[in-house]
Amino acid sequence: MRVPISGPTRSTEPLRRKVVGNTSDAALVTETSHARNINDTANIMGIPSSEVTEKVRNAIMALMSEVDGMRKELELAHRKISELEKLADQDSLVAISNRRAFVREMSRMISYSQRYGIKSSLVFLDMNDLKKINDENGHSVGDAALVHLSSVIVKNLRDSDIVGRLGGDEFGIILPKADEQTATTKAQDLVNTIYKTPLIWQGKEFPLKVAYGIYPLSGNESADQALDMADKNMYVHKKKLKNE
């Protein structure tokens, strides 16, 4: 909707052309711009134009320069804080959330489930035989296996899903709006995909086997309780795999 204009209107100044090649004209435009900024600043500060002497002008310019410097420092500080927050939430080895960040997000999801009655599920993953890989091939291969595993997991999740490394060879996944059966199907698909996508290290294949545990988030448990229950369910699946 167009807003009607009432009252007197100010005449607009003509647009300036871009200065090319003529340094004296460019300097004149810059000086005029600075003068306008100083006059505008003086008006805001309540200094009458008649009192804007050279000394006052220099003081205002120094103040404007200081404010500009403080603004740049503040922007830099905000960027550094953002980077530090990202580092604090990211796992030190793999490019996903660490346990602290994952638990925080799961607490939010539990509250969300409780408030809106929307079913979501926690998937607890544990990679088998990491110690064996480390002992027989070195920790560099073990680290590569964890990085590879996290990469496969991330590539096979929705954008809305949340994944984090809980520690060691354990990973957690939050599946929003997924009931227990849906989460079980997804976990089994992930297990199969992970096994069919082995780590290739110096020409050697390392098939990765993963056990999983499912826990549906009802909204009545804490994040630690949910992790504990999913962990117990994972050990049931791990025991079953060893007996096969």
N, C-alpha and C positions, 0 to 999 in steps of 0.2 A: 504494500500500500504506500502510495506516495504521500509524504508529509508536507502539508502546506507551509509555506514560509511566511511568517508574520513579522511586521516591524521593518525597520530600515536594514538594508543589506550593505555589506562592505564591498567596495570595488576590489576585484582580484588583480594581482600584479601579473604582468605578462610573463610567460615562461621564458627562462633563459636557455639559450642554445649551449650545447656542449662546446667548450673551448678547445680548439685543436691548434697546436703550433704556436699560438701567440702567448708567450709567457707573461707579458705585462698585463694582458686582459685577464688571464687566469689568476694572477695575483690580485687584481682588482676585485674579481668576483669573490675570492677567498676572504679578502679584507672586508668586503661589504657583508659577507655572510657572518664573519666573526663580530663585526660591529652590531649587526642585527641581534645575534645571540647575546651579546653583552647588554644591549639595550633591553632585550626581553628579560634577561636575568635581573637587571636593575629595576625594571618595572615590577617584577615579582617580589623583589626584596623591598619595594616601597621607596626606592631612591629616586627623587625627582631628576628628570633629564638634565636640568640646569646644574645639578651637583655632580654629574658624572664627569669628573675631571680626569686628567691623565693618570693621576695617582689612584683614583677610585677604579678607573678602567683596568689598570694593571692588577689591582687587588682582586677584581672580579675575574680576570683571566686566570690568575693563580688559583683562585677558588674553583673555577670550572675545571682546570687541569687536575686539581687534587681529587675532585668528585669523580672525574672520568677514570683516574687511576684506581680509586677505591672500587668503582663499578667493575673494572676489569679484574681486580683482585678477587672480588666477590664471585664473579663468574668462574674464575679459575678454581676457587675453593669449592664451589658447587660441583664442578666436574670431578675434582679429586675425591670429594665425598661420595659421589655416585660410583666412581671406580672402586673405592675402598669397600662400599657396600656390596658391590658385585663380587669382589674377591672374598669377602667374608661369607657370602652365600654359596660360593662355588667350591666344589671338591678340588683338592690340591692335585689330583692326578687326572681325572676325567672331566670333560666340559659339561657337567650337570650339577645340580644342587647337592650340597653336602647334607649331612644328617640334620643339622640345626635348622637349615632352611626348609628341608622337606617336612620335618615335624611341625614347623610353624604353618606351612601350607595345609597340612593334614588337619591341624586344629581348626583352621578356617573352614575346611570342607566338612568337618564333623558338625560345626555350628550351623553351616548352611543346610546340611541334611536334617538337623533337628528343627530348624526354623521352617523349612519349606516342605519337609517330608519327602525329599527327593533321594532316591537310593543311589549310593555310590559305593565303590569297593576298593579295598586295598589289596595289592598283589605284592607278596614278599618273595623275592628271587634270591637264590643262593647258588653260586657257581661251584660245581663239584671239582675236586682234585686240583685246586690251585696250589696247594702245598707241594703236590707231586710235580707239577709243572715247574715251580720254583726250584725244587731240589734237583731235578734232573736236567733242567735247561738254563737255570739262572733267573734271578728276579727281573731282569729286563724283559724276558719273555712273559713272565707272569704279569708284569705291568702292561705289556702290549695286549695280553689276553683280556685284561679288565677294560682297557680303552676300546678294544674291538667289540667286546660284549656291550658296553654302554652305547656304542655307535649303532649297533644292530637294533638294540632296544628302541632308541630314539627314532630311528628311521621307520619303525613299524608301529608308532603310536600316533594318536590324533594330536592336533595342536593344543587341544584343551586338556590332554592328559598331563600329569605331573610325575616326573621321574627324579630320583635322587639316589646317591650312593650312601648307604647306611653305615658303611665301614667294612674294611677288608674286602671280602668277595660277596657282600650282601647289597642288594639293591631293592628299592621300594618304588612302586608305581601306584598312583591314585587315578582311578578311572571314574570320572564324574558321570552321573546318570547311568551307571551300569550296575545291575543286580548281580547276585552271586553267580548265577548260571552264565551270564554274559561275561563276567570277569574270568570264570574258569575256562570258558572257550577261548578267550583272548590269551590267557596265560599259556594254554596248551599250544596255541598257534605260535606264540613267541618261542616256546621251548623248541618246537620243531624247526622254526626258522633259524634259530641260533645254532642248532646242531648241523643244519644244512649249509651254514655259512661259516666254515671253519676259519680260524686265524691262519694266515700264511706268513711264516717267519723264516726268512733265508731259504726259501724253497721247500720248507717242510710244513705239512698241514697239522694243525692242532684242533680237532673237533672239540667243541665246548658243550658240556652237559650241564643243565640247570634244573634245579628242583624249585618248586613254587608252593606257596601257601596263600589261600584266599581268606579274606575276612570282610564281610559286608559292613559298611559303616551305618549304624543305626542312629547315631547322634546322641547316644546315651553313654558313650565310653570316652575315655581320654585318648590322646594320640599314643601314649605309651602303652595303654591297655590294648589298643588295636594292633600295635606292632607286636606285642607279646603273643597275642592270639594268632596272628598271621604267621609268626615265627614258629609256633608250635605246629600249626597245620603244614608248614613247609617241611618240618622234620618228619612228619608222617609220610609225605610224598618222597622225601629223600630215602627213607628206609625202604619204601616200596621199590624204588629204582635199584637199590643195592641187591634186593632179593630177586630181581628179574634176570 
